[in-house]
Amino acid sequence: MRIIVGVSGGIAAYKAAIVVSSLVQRGHQVQILMTDGATKFVQPLTFEALSGRPVGILVTDQPAGPISHVKLGQWAEVLAIVPATLGIMSRLALGQPSDLLSLTYMSYRGPVVIAPAMEPKMWLHPRTQEHAAKLSADDTQIVGPVAGHVASGDEGVGRLVDPDFLVRAIEHATAPKALSGIQVLVTGGATWEHFDPVRAITNPSTGRMGFEMAQEAAFLGARVTYVHGPRAADFGTLHPAVTAIPVVSAQEMRQAVWDIVGSVSIVVAAAAVSDFRPVASAKQKLHKSDITGHWEVTANPDILAELGQEYGGNKFLVGFAAETDNVVASAQSKLAAKRLDVIVANPVGASLGFGNYEHRGQIIDRFGGTAVINEGSKEFSAQQIWKRLVELYSQEQ
């Protein structure tokens, strides 16, 4: 993808270097345009080294030759401004170009992503909100800001969103919103089944796959509810279209799912729900001298199987099967037994599955179709999985 990244003069300008580096590593062509103020925070040489292209600053600069603002406006597929200060947002909203970045914006007619970063009081000022509304009305995507600690020492909404999230927002700027208007429920992470406040039955799942499935659905336009176990949302900025509901135990997850499922069209059950829970849970820590040598357990509800019995054929149900052997056969058996539309078969072992960044598997649907998930990051896998799910879901509507 051909991307213009505009950098304006705020303390968060250094984070633009992280965004540019990541975009280049992911195979994109990046042209940097800076405001004069931005050069006081980060030297243009930094961005030239990262992008491999000359940086444009003044209206008279020619990084793409004569009339660069027109040529770059025609060249780019996405224009992103990271960070966007109050000044640059005002100039863009009012159509008052004063540098190569704002001039190029005026000649560009593609998707625009703007990531504001400023003091909370400045962000909440009526004029700032007015300019943000004008830009949004022009189909500009405003990403952030988020709440947090800012340079002045203040706390509030004004902090630049996470660079990894920005990279994904930029990459999705040209993608069709294939799930627009669709309500999606995603479960993720392990459940904890406590014997006492310090001991529990659980498993090594971090919840990364559920998090990535929720994020990707939101980037595709869905409204997502993400029901997750402990720490399964600690992977960066959640998309604003994702509503996270934290739970601890399988019974809590079951209750949260059943509270929501009636209003959704697609369910993606990526959680690693513990199969068993203690028959009784102590309210205080049990000391070794109090433990008789065994604890009695009972089976947890199979949430996805219950959903299949109630909604199989009426809602689009997607499961995950983590297996160490007979991966495909076991997944196919679960697909049929739980009345699912699709199941994702995941081999787990030393370098794949729970707790690992890398992932691969197969997508198996109820019509006998299969699609291979090539090995890569769980973010990449989520993109592949949703691409296939959108195709299958569309066929059933």
URHU-V294364 format. One record per pair of residues at least 24 apart in sequence whose ideal C-beta (glycine too) atoms are under 8 Angstrom apart, sorted by sequence separation. I is the first residue (numbers start at 1). J is the second residue. If there is no record, write none. Layout:
i: {I:I}
j: {J:J}
This chain:
i: {32:33:186:205:207:208:211:214:215:218:229:250:275:276:317:318:319:320:321:322:323:324:341:342:3:5:7:13:17:31:79:89:188:206:207:214:249:275:316:317:318:319:321:323:324:341:363:2:3:4:5:6:7:8:9:16:24:79:112:114:116:143:188:206:207:227:251:274:312:313:316:318:320:322:340:363:1:2:3:4:5:6:7:8:9:10:14:20:24:89:112:113:114:117:118:186:205:208:215:250:273:312:365:1:3:4:5:6:7:9:10:13:14:24:111:112:113:114:115:116:117:141:186:207:214:249:312:2:4:6:8:9:13:17:21:79:112:114:115:116:227:273:335:344:8:9:11:17:20:33:84:111:113:115:120:184:227:273:308:309:336:7:9:10:16:20:69:73:79:81:84:85:119:186:307:308:322:331:335:9:31:68:72:76:78:79:80:81:83:84:85:86:119:124:141:271:305:308:322:332:17:31:74:77:78:79:80:81:82:83:84:85:119:121:123:124:184:227:305:331:69:73:76:77:78:79:80:81:83:120:123:269:304:327:328:7:69:72:73:78:80:119:120:121:123:225:269:327:68:72:73:86:120:122:302:304:328:63:69:70:90:93:94:120:192:267:59:69:93:120:179:184:186:188:191:192:269:33:59:61:86:89:92:93:119:182:183:184:185:186:187:188:189:190:225:232:7:59:118:180:181:182:183:184:185:186:187:188:189:190:267:31:58:59:90:93:117:179:180:182:183:184:186:187:188:189:344:57:58:86:89:93:116:117:178:179:180:183:185:189:190:229:328:57:89:92:117:177:178:179:189:228:229:31:56:59:116:175:177:188:222:227:267:31:56:115:175:89:115:257:261:342:168:172:254:342:37:56:172:267:269:217:251:254:266:267:269:35:37:169:250:251:253:257:261:265:266:267:268:269:270:272:342:115:168:217:250:264:265:267:269:341:35:254:266:35:113:250:115:194:261:194:213:341:113:191:192:193:113:191:192:193:213:191:210:191:113:210:19:112:191:209:210:111:191:19:36:111:35:110:207:16:33:35:187:205:15:16:33:34:205:4:15:33:203:13:187:12:33:165:203:318:4:164:165:185:202:2:3:6:8:10:164:201:316:2:3:4:6:7:162:165:2:3:4:5:6:7:8:10:162:185:201:1:2:3:4:5:6:7:8:9:161:185:201:316:1:3:5:8:83:201:316:6:9:82:8:185:8:183:184:191:316:183:184:185:186:187:190:191:193:6:183:184:185:186:187:188:189:190:191:192:272:182:183:184:185:187:188:189:190:191:193:195:82:182:184:186:187:190:193:194:193:196:197:80:187:195:196:197:179:194:195:196:197:198:199:196:197:196:80:196:146:195:78:8:80:144:6:78:78:201:77:6:6:4:195:4:12:11:10:193:10:191:209:187:268:266:266:11:22:26:22:28:19:23:15:18:22:26:12:19:23:12:15:19:206:205:206:208:204:205:209:19:203:204:216:215:212:216:220:3:212:215:216:209:212:213:216:217:1:208:212:216:220:209:213:1:209:213:179:168:179:178:178}
j: {56:57:210:229:231:232:235:238:239:242:253:274:299:300:341:342:343:344:345:346:347:348:365:366:28:30:32:38:42:56:104:114:213:231:232:239:274:300:341:342:343:344:346:348:349:366:388:28:29:30:31:32:33:34:35:42:50:105:138:140:142:169:214:232:233:253:277:300:338:339:342:344:346:348:366:389:28:29:30:31:32:33:34:35:36:37:41:47:51:116:139:140:141:144:145:213:232:235:242:277:300:339:392:29:31:32:33:34:35:37:38:41:42:52:139:140:141:142:143:144:145:169:214:235:242:277:340:31:33:35:37:38:42:46:50:108:141:143:144:145:256:302:364:373:38:39:41:47:50:63:114:141:143:145:150:214:257:303:338:339:366:38:40:41:47:51:100:104:110:112:115:116:150:217:338:339:353:362:366:41:63:100:104:108:110:111:112:113:115:116:117:118:151:156:173:303:337:340:354:364:50:64:107:110:111:112:113:114:115:116:117:118:152:154:156:157:217:260:338:364:103:107:110:111:112:113:114:115:117:154:157:303:338:361:362:42:104:107:108:113:115:154:155:156:158:260:304:362:104:108:109:122:156:158:338:340:364:100:106:107:127:130:131:157:229:304:97:107:131:158:217:222:224:226:229:230:307:72:98:100:125:128:131:132:158:221:222:223:224:225:226:227:228:229:264:271:47:99:158:220:221:222:223:224:225:226:227:228:229:230:307:72:99:100:131:134:158:220:221:223:224:225:227:228:229:230:385:99:100:128:131:135:158:159:220:221:222:225:227:231:232:271:370:100:132:135:160:220:221:222:232:271:272:75:100:103:160:219:221:232:266:271:311:76:101:160:220:135:161:303:307:388:215:219:301:389:85:104:220:315:317:266:300:303:315:316:318:85:87:219:300:301:303:307:311:315:316:317:318:319:320:322:392:166:219:268:301:315:316:318:320:392:87:306:318:88:166:303:169:248:315:249:268:396:169:247:248:249:170:248:249:250:270:249:268:250:173:270:80:173:252:270:271:173:253:82:99:174:99:174:271:82:99:101:253:271:82:83:100:101:272:72:83:101:272:83:257:83:104:236:274:389:76:236:237:257:274:75:76:79:81:83:237:274:389:76:77:78:80:81:236:239:77:78:79:80:81:82:83:85:237:260:276:77:78:79:80:81:82:83:84:85:237:261:277:392:78:80:82:85:160:278:393:84:87:160:87:264:88:263:264:271:396:264:265:266:267:268:271:272:274:88:265:266:267:268:269:270:271:272:273:274:354:265:266:267:268:270:271:272:273:274:276:278:166:266:268:270:271:274:277:278:278:281:282:166:273:281:282:283:266:281:282:283:284:285:286:284:285:285:170:286:237:286:170:101:173:237:101:173:174:297:174:104:105:104:295:108:117:117:117:300:118:300:320:303:389:389:393:151:163:167:164:171:163:167:160:163:167:171:159:166:170:160:163:167:354:354:355:357:354:355:359:170:354:355:379:379:378:382:386:170:379:382:383:378:381:382:385:386:171:378:382:386:390:381:385:174:382:386:386:379:390:390:394}
